[in-house]
Amino acid sequence: MKTKEELLHEIEAILTYKPENKTSINPNYLEFLEIEDLENIKKGLLNKMGKLKEEDIAWLEQFKKYD
């Protein structure tokens, strides 16, 4: 079974659809999320990522936090 930290890193990788822009999620959220929650988030993202169009990607860019 994967740890919360491993799942968080996998979710960040899914959200980083442009290699030059790394997405980071505040690890403090792990305190409030269970492994099942993280697995469901990952599964939902994987399902949605296959349906993204270029316009959607441009729209999503505005919500990303850059370091």
Secondary structure per residue as TSV (DSSP state, phi and psi in degrees):
chain	resnum	aa	ss	phi	psi
A	1	M	-	360.0	138.9
A	2	K	-	-79.9	152.9
A	3	T	-	-83.6	167.2
A	4	K	H	-60.3	-40.9
A	5	E	H	-63.3	-41.4
A	6	E	H	-63.4	-43.7
A	7	L	H	-64.9	-39.3
A	8	L	H	-60.9	-43.4
A	9	H	H	-64.9	-36.9
A	10	E	H	-66.1	-40.6
A	11	I	H	-63.8	-42.6
A	12	E	H	-60.2	-40.8
A	13	A	H	-64.5	-39.0
A	14	I	H	-64.2	-40.6
A	15	L	H	-73.3	-15.9
A	16	T	-	-92.0	78.4
A	17	Y	-	-85.0	-7.3
A	18	K	S	-119.2	114.1
A	19	P	T	-55.4	-28.9
A	20	E	T	-76.3	-11.5
A	21	N	S	-120.1	100.3
A	22	K	-	-80.4	131.9
A	23	T	-	-96.4	134.8
A	24	S	-	-126.4	143.1
A	25	I	-	-116.3	136.2
A	26	N	-	-60.0	119.6
A	27	P	G	-66.4	-13.2
A	28	N	G	-63.8	-21.4
A	29	Y	G	-64.3	-22.3
A	30	L	G	-61.8	-25.1
A	31	E	G	-63.1	-31.2
A	32	F	T	-100.5	-10.4
A	33	L	-	-110.0	142.2
A	34	E	-	-94.3	164.9
A	35	I	H	-57.6	-40.9
A	36	E	H	-60.8	-39.9
A	37	D	H	-60.7	-46.2
A	38	L	H	-65.2	-39.7
A	39	E	H	-63.5	-39.6
A	40	N	H	-67.5	-38.5
A	41	I	H	-62.7	-47.1
A	42	K	H	-60.3	-47.0
A	43	K	H	-61.2	-44.2
A	44	G	H	-62.6	-41.7
A	45	L	H	-64.4	-43.0
A	46	L	H	-61.3	-39.6
A	47	N	H	-65.3	-40.8
A	48	K	H	-76.8	-32.6
A	49	M	H	-61.6	-31.5
A	50	G	T	-69.4	-13.5
A	51	K	T	-107.4	1.6
A	52	L	-	-69.9	141.7
A	53	K	-	-111.4	165.6
A	54	E	H	-56.7	-39.3
A	55	E	H	-63.5	-38.4
A	56	D	H	-64.6	-41.4
A	57	I	H	-62.8	-44.4
A	58	A	H	-61.0	-41.5
A	59	W	H	-65.6	-41.8
A	60	L	H	-66.6	-29.3
A	61	E	H	-55.2	-33.7
A	62	Q	T	-67.3	-16.6
A	63	F	T	-98.4	-5.6
A	64	K	-	-78.5	147.3
A	65	K	-	-99.7	124.5
A	66	Y	-	-105.3	139.8
A	67	D	-	-78.8	360.0
